[in-house]
Amino acid sequence: MRSLSMVCVVWLDSCTEAGWMHDAEATMRVAEIKSVGWLLEDTETQVTLAQSVDWEGKTSERLTMPKSVVVSITVLRDARFP
């Protein structure tokens, strides 16, 4: 069995604005995103979450983000999987 932590990762993502406008009209800023999932990897360069874990311990719907955009990681609960 392996232990995994369900976490909430707060991270910064890029945003875009479309259409012609003057610079003073541009309002987009970096977006703060909150993603919840099972923490698979937390290294110096990246963080990987999985949305789901099945009865065999296989994971699905993984999200990997650069560590440089991560603001915080909060453990919500721990669980053991096959």
DOLUM-404782 format. One record per residue (C-alpha): residue in one letter; y, x, z. Coordinates in steps of 0.25 Angstrom, whole numbers, padded with zeros to 4 digits, always signed. Layout:
BEGIN
AYXZ ...
# end
This chain:
BEGIN
M+0000+0000+0000 R+0014+0004-0002 S+0027+0000+0005 L+0039-0004-0003 S+0053-0008+0002 M+0060-0020-0003 V+0075-0016-0004 C+0088-0020-0009 V+0095-0010-0018 V+0110-0011-0020 W+0114-0003-0032 L+0125-0002-0042 D+0123-0006-0057 S+0132-0005-0069 C+0140-0017-0075 T+0146-0019-0088 E+0157-0028-0094 A+0158-0033-0108 G+0169-0036-0117 W+0183-0031-0120 M+0193-0029-0108 H+0203-0020-0103 D+0198-0010-0092 A+0206-0017-0081 E+0198-0030-0084 A+0185-0023-0082 T+0179-0028-0069 M+0164-0024-0069 R+0160-0014-0058 V+0147-0008-0054 A+0138-0019-0049 E+0131-0018-0035 I+0116-0023-0037 K+0106-0027-0026 S+0091-0026-0030 V+0080-0029-0021 G+0066-0024-0023 W+0054-0015-0019 L+0059-0001-0018 L+0050+0008-0026 E+0058+0020-0027 D+0070+0026-0021 T+0073+0040-0026 E+0085+0049-0027 T+0087+0044-0041 Q+0082+0029-0042 V+0078+0017-0034 T+0067+0008-0040 L+0064-0007-0035 A+0053-0016-0039 Q+0055-0031-0039 S+0040-0035-0036 V+0027-0029-0031 D+0014-0035-0034 W+0001-0036-0026 E-0004-0022-0032 G+0009-0015-0028 K+0014-0015-0042 T+0029-0017-0044 S+0037-0024-0055 E+0052-0026-0059 R+0057-0012-0055 L+0071-0008-0054 T+0076+0007-0054 M+0090+0011-0051 P+0097+0024-0050 K+0098+0029-0036 S+0113+0032-0039 V+0116+0017-0040 V+0109+0013-0027 V+0119+0009-0016 S+0109+0005-0005 I+0094+0002-0003 T+0090-0008+0008 V+0076-0010+0012 L+0073-0025+0014 R+0058-0025+0018 D+0046-0016+0016 A+0032-0020+0011 R+0019-0015+0008 F+0012-0017-0006 P-0002-0013-0011 
# end
